Amino acid sequence: MNLEMLTLPEKNKVMQSYTNDPEFVHTYFDYTVEESSFFIRNKELSERSFQRSALKEVLSSFMKPFGISDAAKKHIDELAVNGVAVVGGQQAGLLTGPLYSVHKAISVLLLAKQQRELLGIPVVPVFWVAGEDHDLNEINHVNTVADYRISKKQYREKYILKLMASDATYKQDEMAEFVKEIFGTYGETIYTKELLAEVLEALQKESTFTGFFVRLMNGLFQDEGLLFLDSAYQPLREMESEYFSQLINESEKIASVIHQKELQFESAGFGTPMNAQLDGANLFFIHETGRVLLTRENNCFINESAGIRFTEEELLKIAKQEPWLLSNNVATRPIMQDFVFPVLAFVGGPGEIAYWAVLKEAFHHLQMKMPIIVPRMSITLVTSKTKQALDSKSLSFSDVLSGEVIAVREEVIDNLRDDAFNDAVDETNEMIEKQYDKLSELINKEDTNFIELLQKNLNFHERQLDYLKEKSEENIYIKHDALLRTFGIIESELFPEGSLQERMYTPYAYLNSYGPTLIRDLLELPFKMDGTHKIVYL
């Protein structure tokens, strides 16, 4: 493996400001990303109390079915005493979802290791799985490449209710066929048989989207001691009972301060990432029809479409007696994480950082400060085949992102075109048009039907000539397939549909070509979380 770092032009306005504008960071966050902040944050955490023993039991019981390595056990034990956490998270995608899920996990691990050395205390890596999310259309598909074009493969089972990912079960035989179809697009390598067998075994041991996700991710990162916890795990919900009560009691004020902050955020030109509502409860209720969002109305918590209405006292009773019926939304999930874990830092992507930017006053209202927010690393993996394709055209990764590869490809195609043939077709078309003009002059102008017939006949000939030009162009692609295939390889892997690779593909395409040591070898690279884009040549 070889590592290169590249500073990409930042198109996201929030990230531009977070990286370069100290006033922006001061306005919307509690800490800057610098060494001194970690010492200050650690001191703040030491002055707060956490349910450490309960957290140990919850983590141990959740991870036990997936396998707890010695490193993970050590981390759980450390959290039970005086450890602090670096937390990152993601919803549960199929085959781990896009590569950035893995990049988040790598970022969490590297930052935890770095801060453990800096602070001289246990700093534990935690991956918070958003199993309570119910938008299954966001996670029920995998992107593959067919003829150098992106192909979206979707798991076909239909879900009518708004089920949480942790409650949404799949049919194991259908999921197995889906996984085999995906692997069929990767091509056969010396690693395929064993890798596919591991994935099929994992899906047979699980029945939900979240369980399948965690088992695969734990398999990839088990040796590193990365801890996993599902936000919808019932024992965790029981542990969160008193925290739900706080969120219910303070829901009006929390909604107000988030709404005001988002108005400020919008007026500064950053949009409305949460679309926060003044009457929002920022909590979901797990109803027989699925997960439904609550709003406040006349001191009650309601969802009109589901016919739900709770008084504050009734909802507090649920928080105390049946907390697993409650669920956080995007606004209260970060707060709940900070209640549960001593969060030194949170690792997030651009979208998450925009959400966090409107939560500062909500944290303060609950007598807390926000953790340090650290942008995750962004990585592109370059296979040997793609590296060879780049070298053959004297192109770089920067050329791909800038569109230079498209210009080079068009120049190649232009040089291959048979201009003499196209010119002859155009001349033929001009001759036919002149002849039809003569024929038109011989027709009685009042004979509109025949004039129309003549025009249709001319249009037919023009279409046939256009068809000849199209077939000539197609013939170029057929005759020079090997040459043009090079550009398809480059674009489909490195910048598919104008997006970074990490947003499109799962890691299994790369595990299949590189081998099972991919994650371990990536973690041994000298990564720096300095905002640069990492290019890894496999």
N, C-alpha and C positions, 0 to 999 in steps of 0.2 A: 504493500500500500504506500502511496505517496500523497502528501497533503499540500494543497495550495490554498491560500486565502485571498479573497477578492472583495473589495468594497463595492457593493452594488448601489446604484442610485436608489435612494429610499423614496418610494412613491406614496407610502402611507403617511398622511400628515401627522397623525398621532405619534407614530414612531419617529418621525423627523424631529418633532418637538421633544419627545422623551429623551432622545439621544443628544440633542444639541442645545436645548433651551432650559437653563437652570430655573428660570422663573416659572415655566410650565410645570416642572417637576415639583417645585415648592408649592404651587397652587393646588395641585391635584394629588400629590403623594406625600408621605411622611419622611421618606428617606431617598437620598441619592444612592446610586450604585457605586459606592467607594468603600475602601477598607474600613474606615472609621465607623461607617454606618452599621457594620456587622457587630462591632463591639457594643455600640449603643443599643441596638436592637436586642442583643443577648442579655444585656443588663435589664432592659425593660421586661423581658420574658421571665427573668429570675425573680421578679417582684410580683408575678402573677401566679395563681394556683391553677392546676390542671388535674383532671381525674386520671392520673398516670397508671394506677393499678388497673382501673377499669379499661383503659386504652390498651394495656398489655393483653388483657383477656380477649378483648374484641379483635385485635390484630391477630392474635394466635389462633383463635377459633375460625376467623375468616380464611386465613392462609393455610391452615392445616390440610384441607382437602387438595390443595394445589401443590403442596410440598414446601416445607420450610427448611432452607439450607442453614448451615452453621452460621453463615454471615448474616442471614436474615434474623435468626434467633438472637444473635448478639445485638443487632440493632433494636429489636423489640425490647430486650432487657435494658438497653441503654435509655430508651424512651421512658421506661418505667421508673428510672432513677432521676437523672438530670439531663438527659439528652434533649436536643432541639432538632427541628426538622426543616429540611428543604423539601417543599411540596410542589409537585406539578400534576396535572391531570388531563384527562381526555375522556370523551364518551367511548363506548365499546364498539369499535368497528370490526367488520369481518376481516379475518386474517390480519389482525391488529389495526385495520384501517390504514389511512395514508401513512407514509414514511415519517411524517412529522410527529406521530405518536412515539416512535422510536427515538427521534431526535430530542423530544422532550425528556424522555427517560434518561438518555445519555447526558443531557444538560443537567438534570437533577443530580445524577450520580457524580458528575465532575465537580459541580458547585459544592455538594456536600463534602466531598473529599478535600477540596480546597479550603473550605471553612473549618473543617476539623483540624487541619494543620495550622491555620491562622489563629483560631481561638483557643486551641488546646483543650477542647471539650468534645464530647460525642455529638456529631452532627449527622443525622440519619436521613437517608433518601426515601421519600414517600411518593407513591403514585396514587392519586385520588381518582378513582374511576367513577365517572358521572353516570352510574347505573340507573339513576332516577329519571334521566332524560327519556322522553316518550316519542320523539320524532324519529321513528324507525326508518323513514325514507332517507335519512342522512347517513345511515350506517349499514343498510342492507345490500350494498353493492360493492363491487370491486372493479377497478379500471384495468384493462389489459391492452395490449397492442396487437392489432391485426392489420397486415399490409401497411405498417407504419402509420396507422391511424388509431386513435383512442377508441376502444370499445368498452362500453359500460355493461358489465355483467351483473344482473340483479337476481338476488335470491327471490324466488317467485311466490313464496307463501304470502297470502294476504292477511293483514291485521286490521280489524274494524275498530276495535277499541283503542283508546290512547294508553296502551300498555307501556309501563316502564321497561327499559331494555333488560332490567334484571328480572322482570316477570314475563317477558315475551319469550316463549319457548319455540324451538324449531323442531321439525321432523328430522330425525337423525339420518334417515336414508336419503331424504331430499337434499339435506345439507351436504352429505357425502358426495352426491352426484354433482352438486354445485362446485365443491372444492376440486373434484377431479376435472371438471370442465375448465376451471381457472388454471390448474397446473398444466393442462393440455396445451394452453397457449404459451407456456414458458419454454417449451422444448425440453427434450430429454438430455440430462447430464449425468455424470457419475453420482451426483448427490440427490437426484430427483426421487428415486424409489424410497430411500430412507426418510427424506424430508416429508414426502407425501404421507408415508405411514405414520409419522409422528403427529401430523395435523389431523389425520383421520382418527387416530387414537384419542386425541384431545377432544374432538367433537363428540365422540362416542361416550366419553366420560362426563360430558356436560349436556345441558338441555336448553340453556338460555344464552342469549347474545353476550351478556356480561360474563357468564361463566366461561364460555368459549374464549373470549378475549383475554380474561385474566390468566387462564391456563397457558395460552400461547405466550403471552408477555412474561409470565413468571418463568416459563421455560427458557426464554431468551436471556433473562437477566438474573436468574436464580443465583448464579455464582457471585454476583455483585452485591447480594443482600438487599436489593430493591424491595421495599415493602409495598404491598397493595392493599387497598381498602375500598370497598364498594359503598358509595353514599347511600344506597338503598338497603344495605344489610341490616336486618331487624335488630340484632344486638347493638349495633351502633345507634340505631334510632332510639332504643331504650336508654342508652347512655346519654343521648342528646335531649332527653325529656325536659330537663330544667332550662336548656338553651332555647328550645321551642317556646317555652313559657315566656322567656324574656322577649323573644321576637314577636310574640302575640301581644304582650303588654305594651311594647314600644312600637308596634307596627305603624301607628299613625305618624309618629315623629320620624321614624325611619323613612317612610314613604315621602314625607315632606322634605327632609334634607337631601334625599337622593334626587327628588324632582327638581329642587332648587339648584343643585350642583349640575344636573344635566342641562338645565336652562343656561347656566353660565358656560358650560362646555359647548353648547350649541352656538351661543352668541359669539364665542371665540372662533367659530368656524370648524368645529370638530364633529358636528353632527349629534345624533341622539342614539348612542349605541344600545341603550336599554329601552328607550321609549317609555320611561318611567311614568306611572300614573299616580296622581295624588291620592286616589282611593284604593291603590293597590295594597294588598296584604303581603305581597311578596312571598306567599306560601301556596303550595298546592295541597289538595286533599285527595287521598286515594279512594275513589268512589267505585261503585260497581260498574260504572261506564268507563272507568279509566282514571287517569290523573288529570284533575281539573283545577284550574287556577281560581283562587279566592280573591274577592275584592271586599272592601268595607262599605257598609251602608247602614246609617242609623245605629251605630254601635254593634252591628252584626257583621258576620263574615259570610259572604254569599257567593253562589254561582248560579245564576238564573237558569242557564240552559240545562243544568243537571238537577235543578230544583232543590238546591242546597241552601240552608240558612242556619247558621249557628250564632248564638249569642257569644260574647267574649268568654263568659263563664263556661259555656258548653265546650268551646274550643280549647280552653285551658284544661278542662277535664280530660279531653282527648289527648292533649300533650302529656298529661300525667299518667293516664291509664293505657292509652293505645298510641304512643308516639309514632309507631310504624305507619300510621295512617296519614302522617304529615310528611311533606317533602319541600325542600328548598327550591327557589327559583334562582335565576342567574344573579340576582342582587344579594340574596341571603346565603348562598352557598359559600362565598368567600368568608363571610362572617362566621358561619358554622365551622368552617375549617379552622379558623383562629380560636374558636371556643374549644375545639377538640384537641388540636395539636399545638404545641409550642412552636409556631411557625417562624423560623428565622427569616426565610425568604421564600417567595413564590416564583416559580418559573413559568412564564406564559408566552403565548404568541401575540401578534399584533391585535387580534380581535379581543382576546382576554384582557390585555392591558388597557384597551379602550373602556371595557366594562369597569375595571378596577378604578379608573380615573374619576368616576362619579361617586365613589363609595367612601371617600375620606371622612366626611362629616358623620356618616352612619357609624363608622368605627368609633369615632370620637364620642358620639352620643352614648355608646355602650362602654365607655371608659377604656377603650383600647386604641392602639395605633395600628395602622396598616403594616404588614410585613414589608420587607424590602422586595421590590418587584424587579425581577431580572429577566430580560428577554431571552427566550430559548435560542439555541444555536440553529442555524439554517445550513443544511448540508445537501450537496448533490453528489451522488455516486456515479462514477464513470467506469463502465466495464471496459475490458481490454479491446473488445470489438469496436466500441464507440471511440476509444482513444485512437485506434488504428484509423478509423474513418476520419477523425479530426486531422490527424497528421497527414493523411493522404491528400487533403485539400488545404493544408497549411492554415487551418482554422483553430481558434482558441474558444474556450468557454465564453469569454466576453463577446466574441464574434457572434456566437449563437444567441445570446441574450439581446444584443444590439440589433439583430436582424440581418447582419452581414451575411450569414449563411444563406438567407433567402436570395439576396442580391447575387451571390456567387452562383447559386443554383440556376437562377433565371438567365444569367450570362452564359452558363454552359448550355442550357436549352436553346437559347437564341443562336448559339454557334452551331447547334446540331440541326436546326430547322432548314428545310429545303426551300429557300426563298424563291428559287426559279419555279418550283412547282406551284407555290402559292400565288406567285405573280401570274402564271399561266391561267390558273383558275379565275383570278380576278379579271384578266383580259377576256376570258370566255364569258364571264358574267356580264361584262360591259357590252360585248357583241350581241349577246342574247337580248339585253335590254333595248339596244338600238333596233334590232329586228322586230321586237314586240311593239316598239313605238311606230314602226312602219305599218305593222298589221293593224294597230289601233286607228291609224289614219284612214284605213280602208273600210272601217265599220261605221255604219250609220250611228251618229251620236245619240239618237233616240232609242237605239236598241240596247237598253241598259243591261238586260240579262246577258247579252253576248259580251258586252264590255266587262261585266263582272266575271264571266267565265274566262275571258282572256287574262284578266289580272290574276285569277286563281292559278291558271296554268303557268304564268310567269313566276308566281310565288313558289310553285312546286319546283321548278327548275333551280331557283335560287337556293331553296332548302337543300336540294341534292348537291349543289356545288359546295355549300357550307359543310355538308356531311363529308364530302371528300377532303376538305381541309381538316376537319376534326379527326378523320381516320388517319390522315397523314401525320398529325400531331401525336395521335395514339401510337402510331407505328414507331415514332421516335422513342417513346417510353419503352416499347417492347424491345426494340433493337438495342437500346442502351440501358437496359434494366439494371445491370450490375453497376454501371456508373452512377445512375440516379438513385439507386438503392442506398448509396453512401449517405446522401443528404437525408433520406428518410430515417436512417438509423440515428443520425445525429439529432435531428429535430424531435423525433418521437421519444427519445430517451432523456434528452437534456432540457428541452423546453416544450413539452407537449401542450398543444393548444394554447400556446402563449403563457403557460404557467410553469412555475418551478416544479421539477420532478417530485419533490416531497409532498406536494398536494394531490398527486394523481395516483401513485403506485404504492402497493404494499411492499414490505421488505422481502416477501417470499420470492419475488422475481429475482432478487439479488442473492438471497441465500441459495437459490437453486443454481445460480451460475458461479458464485464464489465459494460457497461451502458453509458448513455449520459454525465455523469460527469467525464469521463476519462481525458479530457484535463484540466479541472479545478483542478482535484485532482493531476495531474502530476505537474502543476504549483505551487502547495503548498508544494512540496517536497523540501528538502534543497539541491538543486543541486549546484554544484560548477563547474565553467568552468575551470577546472584544467588539462584537457587532459586525465582524466581517463574515462573508459567506464562505463556507468551507467546501472545497472541491476535493474529493477523495478519489484517486485513481486506483481501482481495485486490481 
